[in-house]
Amino acid sequence: MRLLLIGGGARGLALTRRLSAEGHAVRVVTRDPARHAAIEEAGGEPYDGDPDRIGTLRYALDNVTVLIWALGTATGDPLQVQSLHQTRLEMLLERTIDTTVRGVLYECNGGLPVELLSQGARTVERMCRHNEIPWGLLHHDTDDLDGWAASAEDAIERIVARERG
């Protein structure tokens, strides 16, 4: 199975290690080409893209089974971070129609305001229901790196086990 991971920081790389050890292909989005070595060392496939510019992710969805939006601890300009969990997220989910994506995992815990992450979770639920794609919400403590990665892996398995619709 191929997964697209948007959010390839420490938690994302821990998840990449787990998934690649199980034989899965993990495409990790990065804004910074200097991160390629760390992504490859974790067993991932680096993909240059920017979730602030959804058009850069157009081909990242090719042959992907599960989309993982792991940006619960995103930092930066507050309006940009807000857009990541609102308009940018919705734009990407719209692009999953007529693709191989058959599941979405959304990280809804982290250092961001609860209401923002809750709104993102509602967007995922609404869009996935509309597209008839299974989804999951990841609530695990973002400070527990290994536990977070294990919870994410379990959530992905549950998503893939569900039928569409």
Backbone torsions as a table, in degrees:
resi	resn	phi	psi	omega
1	MET	NA	143.0	176.4
2	ARG	-107.5	134.4	179.3
3	LEU	-120.4	146.2	173.7
4	LEU	-108.7	118.6	-178.2
5	LEU	-107.7	116.1	174.1
6	ILE	-106.7	106.1	-173.7
7	GLY	124.0	68.1	-173.6
8	GLY	-99.6	40.9	174.6
9	GLY	-77.8	-152.4	-177.5
10	ALA	-58.5	-45.9	179.6
11	ARG	-65.5	-43.7	-179.9
12	GLY	-61.2	-39.7	178.6
13	LEU	-70.1	-35.1	175.7
14	ALA	-62.6	-42.0	177.5
15	LEU	-66.4	-40.7	178.6
16	THR	-58.9	-43.5	178.5
17	ARG	-59.2	-46.6	-178.5
18	ARG	-62.5	-48.6	-175.6
19	LEU	-68.5	-41.4	179.8
20	SER	-68.0	-31.9	176.2
21	ALA	-64.7	-26.1	177.7
22	GLU	-87.2	0.7	177.9
23	GLY	94.5	7.7	179.7
24	HIS	-88.2	151.1	175.8
25	ALA	-94.7	126.7	-178.4
26	VAL	-118.8	116.1	176.1
27	ARG	-95.1	118.5	-174.4
28	VAL	-109.1	120.9	179.4
29	VAL	-77.3	133.6	175.4
30	THR	-139.6	143.8	173.9
31	ARG	-85.4	-16.9	-168.9
32	ASP	-117.7	108.1	178.8
33	PRO	-56.8	-22.2	177.9
34	ALA	-66.6	-15.2	179.3
35	ARG	-85.1	-7.7	-177.8
36	HIS	-54.1	-45.4	-176.7
37	ALA	-61.3	-43.9	-179.9
38	ALA	-64.9	-39.8	179.0
39	ILE	-65.4	-45.9	179.6
40	GLU	-65.0	-38.9	178.0
41	GLU	-61.7	-32.5	178.3
42	ALA	-79.9	-5.5	179.6
43	GLY	97.3	8.6	-177.6
44	GLY	-95.9	168.8	176.1
45	GLU	-106.9	112.0	179.9
46	PRO	-67.2	140.9	175.9
47	TYR	-133.5	117.8	179.3
48	ASP	-75.2	115.3	179.9
49	GLY	-164.6	173.8	-176.2
50	ASP	-143.3	115.1	-180.0
51	PRO	-63.5	-13.4	173.3
52	ASP	-77.9	-15.2	176.8
53	ARG	-129.1	86.8	-172.0
54	ILE	-56.2	-31.2	178.4
55	GLY	-57.4	-27.4	179.2
56	THR	-72.3	-11.9	-178.3
57	LEU	-101.1	2.7	-174.7
58	ARG	-50.2	-50.8	-176.7
59	TYR	-86.3	-9.3	177.9
60	ALA	-64.2	-26.8	-178.4
61	LEU	-77.6	-9.5	-177.8
62	ASP	-56.9	124.5	175.9
63	ASN	61.6	24.5	179.8
64	VAL	-91.1	135.9	176.9
65	THR	-92.1	-43.8	-178.0
66	VAL	-129.7	132.3	175.2
67	LEU	-98.2	127.9	179.6
68	ILE	-116.3	118.6	178.8
69	TRP	-105.7	93.6	-174.0
70	ALA	-109.9	66.8	-176.1
71	LEU	-120.9	31.3	-178.7
72	GLY	-68.3	-15.3	178.6
73	THR	-119.6	23.0	-179.5
74	ALA	-56.7	144.0	179.4
75	THR	-123.1	169.7	178.2
76	GLY	125.7	-160.6	179.5
77	ASP	-56.8	126.2	-176.4
78	PRO	-55.4	-37.8	179.5
79	LEU	-69.2	-36.1	177.3
80	GLN	-66.8	-42.8	178.9
81	VAL	-64.2	-41.2	177.6
82	GLN	-60.3	-43.5	179.0
83	SER	-61.9	-34.8	178.5
84	LEU	-57.0	-38.0	-175.6
85	HIS	-96.9	3.5	177.7
86	GLN	-123.5	-94.5	-172.3
87	THR	-64.9	-40.8	-177.8
88	ARG	-66.4	-43.5	177.6
89	LEU	-59.9	-47.5	-179.2
90	GLU	-63.0	-40.9	178.6
91	MET	-60.6	-42.9	180.0
92	LEU	-67.4	-41.4	179.5
93	LEU	-63.4	-34.6	175.4
94	GLU	-61.2	-34.0	-177.9
95	ARG	-77.1	-7.8	178.1
96	THR	-78.7	-13.0	176.6
97	ILE	-63.0	138.1	179.7
98	ASP	61.3	33.0	173.1
99	THR	-121.5	-178.1	177.7
100	THR	-83.5	-3.0	-178.9
101	VAL	-63.6	124.2	178.3
102	ARG	-125.6	19.9	176.0
103	GLY	-173.8	150.9	179.8
104	VAL	-133.8	133.1	173.5
105	LEU	-117.2	125.2	-177.9
106	TYR	-116.4	125.0	176.1
107	GLU	-80.4	115.2	-177.5
108	CYS	-117.9	35.9	174.3
109	ASN	-141.3	154.1	179.4
110	GLY	148.6	-160.5	-175.9
111	GLY	-84.7	-1.0	-178.3
112	LEU	-84.0	160.2	178.5
113	PRO	-55.8	137.2	-178.4
114	VAL	-55.6	-41.7	-177.6
115	GLU	-63.5	-38.0	178.9
116	LEU	-64.6	-46.2	179.2
117	LEU	-67.4	-34.9	176.7
118	SER	-65.6	-39.5	177.9
119	GLN	-64.8	-41.4	176.1
120	GLY	-61.1	-41.9	178.8
121	ALA	-62.4	-40.2	178.2
122	ARG	-65.8	-37.3	177.5
123	THR	-63.3	-45.0	178.4
124	VAL	-59.6	-47.8	-179.6
125	GLU	-59.7	-48.0	-177.9
126	ARG	-62.1	-48.4	-177.2
127	MET	-68.3	-39.2	-179.7
128	CYS	-69.8	-36.9	174.4
129	ARG	-61.6	-45.4	-179.7
130	HIS	-60.7	-42.7	-178.5
131	ASN	-85.4	-3.0	-178.0
132	GLU	57.1	46.8	179.3
133	ILE	-117.1	130.5	175.6
134	PRO	-62.4	149.9	178.8
135	TRP	-142.5	164.9	175.6
136	GLY	-144.0	156.2	178.6
137	LEU	-118.0	129.8	-178.0
138	LEU	-102.4	113.6	-176.4
139	HIS	-106.1	1.2	-171.4
140	HIS	-63.3	149.4	177.7
141	ASP	-56.7	122.4	-176.8
142	THR	-73.4	-12.8	176.9
143	ASP	-81.7	-16.4	-180.0
144	ASP	-95.6	84.4	-171.8
145	LEU	-54.6	-54.8	-177.5
146	ASP	-68.3	-40.7	178.0
147	GLY	-64.0	-39.4	178.4
148	TRP	-61.6	-48.1	-178.7
149	ALA	-62.2	-40.4	178.5
150	ALA	-65.2	-42.3	178.2
151	SER	-63.9	-40.4	178.6
152	ALA	-63.9	-43.7	179.1
153	GLU	-61.7	-42.9	177.4
154	ASP	-61.8	-42.9	-179.8
155	ALA	-63.1	-40.2	178.6
156	ILE	-62.6	-43.6	178.6
157	GLU	-60.7	-40.9	178.5
158	ARG	-66.2	-40.0	179.5
159	ILE	-62.0	-48.2	-177.2
160	VAL	-65.6	-31.1	-179.4
161	ALA	-72.5	-22.2	-179.9
162	ARG	-77.5	152.3	175.7
163	GLU	-88.8	151.3	176.5
164	ARG	-66.2	154.6	175.3
165	GLY	96.4	NA	NA
